[in-house]
Amino acid sequence: MDIALYVLAALLIVGGMAGAVLPTLPGIPMIFGGIWLVAAVDHYRHLGLWWLLIIGALGSIGVIVDFIASALGARRVGASRLALWGASLGTLIGMFFGVPGLLFGPFVGALLGELASGNSVLRSAHVGVGTWLGLLFGTLLKLVISFVMVGLFGLALMFG
């Protein structure tokens, strides 16, 4: 039974690494779930409470950054309050439309929010691009955090 659980944990971690780039998979929670499963099967001998808390804190930061990255990108280019709300709403609604929704939802939300603020189409498109760049940066940061989580997991197994 332990072997099956280790295989499941490995699948969760590998799938989570793919989910760090693919917006349809909850990458970081999958990675943490796989790590926690390994720790539980191992009876927390190598991965104790502190390792799990550190890895979990990193994962929490990654999830938060992933959610607010597009709004931060819009803010960076001086978006209006409505554009920030639009980017957040576009991210939330986009989650229900798969990859295209997650790629274009924040952009369209920020664009529509900026247009509703009375700004020009050019200015609104600029804010939309800033939002998309924020999303891209958030994905890159999420990927880095995922690798750090797996690296800490490896260290804990080797030296824990």
Salt bridges, closest charged atoms under 4 A:
ASP42 OD1 - ARG45 NH2 3.34
ASP42 OD2 - HIS46 ND1 2.61
ASP66 OD2 - LYS142 NZ 3.40
GLU114 OE2 - ARG123 NE 3.92
